[in-house]
Amino acid sequence: MGFLSPKMPSLPPVQPLPEPPSTKLSAEEEKRIQEEQAAIQRRRKGRASTILTSPLVDVATTEKKTLLGM
């Protein structure tokens, strides 16, 4: 009963791959990217810049009372 089963359709022809995009950047694009990276580096805050270690602070804000009240 092989005549009742459908036949496989033929495969479509293989198309050639498109050319990859150019990796060259224009001078304007390179300048813009460098400015963005510089701005990101300026805005970056590290752990050291967020810790309060000033000698002007009398009581450390990191001390918390425990549940026992000590």
C-alpha positions, 0 to 999 in steps of 0.5 A, spaced: 500 500 500 505 504 498 501 508 493 497 511 498 503 514 502 504 521 500 511 523 496 516 527 499 516 534 495 523 536 492 527 541 496 528 548 494 534 550 491 540 552 496 541 560 496 548 563 496 550 566 503 549 573 503 556 577 504 557 579 512 557 586 514 563 590 514 566 591 520 570 598 519 567 604 522 567 611 520 571 616 524 565 619 527 562 612 529 569 611 533 569 618 536 562 617 538 563 610 541 569 612 545 566 618 548 560 613 550 565 609 553 569 615 557 562 617 560 561 610 562 568 610 566 566 617 569 560 615 572 562 608 574 562 608 582 566 603 585 565 600 592 571 604 595 567 611 593 561 609 596 563 607 603 563 612 608 570 613 611 571 620 612 574 623 619 568 628 620 563 623 621 562 622 629 558 615 629 559 610 624 552 609 620 554 602 619 553 600 627 546 597 628 543 595 634 542 588 635 535 585 637 537 584 644 538 592 645 546 592 646 
